[in-house]
């Protein structure tokens, strides 16, 4: 039987605003399947975003949703989780919103290990807000602000999350659609700050500038560069050159922030 997405979509919100061929719709369907698989209560689930193409996602899903300021999703989500620690909190956004404008909030959310899941849709550019290059834009790629090629090295978002203290980090691609829900479901069930980076495509703002002939070509690139973690263990450094690892990249158990903060409150009450 086909999956019933309608029970998770707000009435009257479709069609969505994403361009034909954009990978964000694939990610949204994966998130919906993950929410269903884990059995989250829609009334007890908050989906928080900032600004940008990816950040429009919460508007379509029938949960508690919060569309905030550019780059501030992690800060608002932290407020939700601190006020109502019992809620399941999921952040969604793009590479620019999450790691450029929101970069400082992102690293401190990782550092605190607050129990939330951040889905970063990495399409390598600011798709909605002008086509500027982002911290994830490949060196040499063109954007509105780098018309002769980007001179900057790109962030490895997954490594950044691990280095900042996230306790669950995974990566998938929009091409490997059947893997997305499994990665997100595992991230939601992990107690701590979880990051799921999804490499997807922006055929309009990125693809046209960088001379991709079609969405199919962009998707084939995602297929060709992705290597599952277990397969990578059997490959040489030469074979892994230019490849991107996918799957669960890092996982550990550490004290969770809201639980530790509750202990501080109890100590403060006892001291009075």
N, C-alpha and C positions, 0 to 999 in steps of 0.2 A: 504494500500500500504506500502511496506517495505521502511524504510528510506534509502535514497541514500547517503551513506557515500563517494562514489567515488568523488563527487564534492568538497570534502574537503581534499582529500588525494593527495599528490604530486605524479605525474606519475613516475613509475619506482622505488618507494621506498619500496614497499612490495615484499616479505614477511618481517615482522619486525624481530628484533633480540631477542625478549623476549622468554624465555623458554616456552614450552607447560605447560599450567595451570597457568601461571603468571597472576596476576590480573591487571597488567598495561594496557593491551589491553582493558579491560572492562572500565577502567577509561577514556582512550582516546576516546572511542565511546561515553561515557557520555558527555565528554567535547565537542565533535563535535556536538552532539544533542543540547547542551546548546547554543553553538555559533549560531546555526541555529535558535533555538527558540527565542533568544533575537534579532536576526537580525543584528549581527555584520558584518561590512564590512571587508572582509578578508584583503584588502589593508590598512585598518586603525587599524588592530589588531596585536599586538606584543605578541608573546608567547616566554617567556624567561626561560632558565633552566641552571643548573650547570652541574655536572658530576654524572653519575650513571645510573642504569637501567632506572629509572623513567625519568631521564633527557634526555633520547634519544627521548622522545615523540615529541618535536617540529619538529624534522626532517621529520616526516611523514605528518604533517598538512600544507596545502597550505595557510599559512598566512605569515606575516612578523615574522621571527623567529631568535632567538639569543641563541646560545649554548655557554655558558661562562665557567669560571673557577670553580673549585670545591668549593661549598659553597658560591659563589658570585652572585647567581641569583638575590637576592633582591637588591644588590648594582647596578648591571647593569640595572635592571628594573627601579630602581629609576631614573637613568640617562636618560633612554628613556622617562619616564613620565615627568621629569622636562624639557627636551628639547622639547617634543611634548605633552603637557598636554591633547590635544584633542584625543590622541590615547587611545584605549582600551588595557590595559596591563594585561596579565595573566602570572603568574609564575607557573611552575610545577617542582616537584622534589621529592626526597625521604626523609625519616626521618633522615638519616645520613647527607645528603647534606644540609637539611634545618635547623636542630636543633643542629647539632654537629659542623661540619666545618663552617656552615653558621649561627650558632646560634646567634651570635652578630648582624649580619645584619638583621636577622629575627626579633629580639626583637625591634630593632630601626625602622624598617619599620612599625611594629605594633604601636610603640609609636608615630610616625609621622602622622599616619592615612592618608597615601597617597593613592589615589584612584586606587588600584590595587587588583587583586584577586590571592591568592596563594593557589594552590592545592598541598597538601602534601600527597603523597602516602606512607602510613606507613605499610611497610611489616616487620618491627621489626629488620632489619639487613642491613648492607652494602652488597647488593646483587652482584654488579659488581666488586667492588674494593678489594675483598679479603675475604669477609664473616666475617668481624669484627663485634663485637657487637656495637650497636648504643644507643643513649639515650632512644630509645623506645623499646629496647630489654627487655623482661620480666625478672624479677629476677629469677635466676635458669636456664634460657635457655642457650643453648650451641651455641657458635660461634667460628670462627677460633681463636679469641683472648681470649675466655673464654671456653676452652675445658672441664672444669670441672663444668661449670655452672656460669652464670653471677651473681656476688655479688651485683651489683648496683641496686637501685630502678629505675624504668622507669619514664620518663617524661609523664605527661598527656599533650599532645601537645595542645589540645583545651584550657585547663586551662592556660597554658603558654601564649597562644595568647591573651586570655582575660585579664590576669594580666598585659601583656605588653602594652595593649591599643588598640588592634584590635577592630573595631566597628561592625564587623559581623563575627561570628564564627559558623561553622556547622560541622557535622561529619556524614559520611555514611560508607558503607562497599561495597566491590566488590560483595558480595553475593546479596545485595539489589540493583541490577544494575539499575532498573527503577527509583530509587530515586536520583541517582547521578546527572543526567542532571538537575533535578529540583533544587537541592541544589546549583549547580554551576551557573545556570541561575539567581537565586535570589542573589547570591554573586556578580555576574557581575553587576547587576542592582543597587546594594547598592553603595552609594557614600561614599567611605572611604576604609580603608584597610580591606579586607575580607579574611578569612582563611577557607578553606574547607579541613578537614582531611578525607582521605579515607583509611580505614583499608582494606588492601588487603593481598595477600599471595605470598610468595616466596618458591615454592616447591623444588627448587634445593638447594639453599644455606642455607635456614633456615629449610625447611621441612625435608630434609634428615638428617641433624644433630640432629634434635629434634624428630626423630623417628615417623614422621607422615607417615601413610601408603599410602596415596593418596591425590591428590588435593581435591577430594570430602570431605575427612575428614577435611582438612583445611578450606574449605568453610563452612562446617557444624558448625565448631567452631565459625566462624564469624556470622553465622545465630543465634546460640544459645546465644551468649553473647550480641547481640545488642538489646537494648530496646528503642523504640521511646520515645521522651521527654514526650508526653502527657500520654502515658501508665505508665511511671515512676511516675507520680504524684499520681497514685492510688496504688503504691507499697510501701511496708515497707522497711526500711533499710536492713533487713535480706534478703528480696527477691531481692534486688538490689546488694547484695554482689557478686562481680566478674563480674558484668554486665557493659556494656559500653552504655552511652546514645547516641542516634542518632537523627538527625534532626537539626533544627536551635537551637543552644544552647545559643546564645547571639546576641543581635542586639540593637544598639543605634545610634542616630544621633549626630555627633560632627563636628566641622569645619574640612574641608578637606585641606590637606597640600599644594597642588599646588595652590589652591585658596588663601590661606593665604599668601603664598610666593609671589604671584602676587601683593598683597597689599603692601608688603614690598618694592618691586621694584618701585611701584608707589610713595610710601613715599620718597624713595631715590631720585627719579627723581624730585619730588617737592622741595626737600631740596637743590638742586643745584642752 
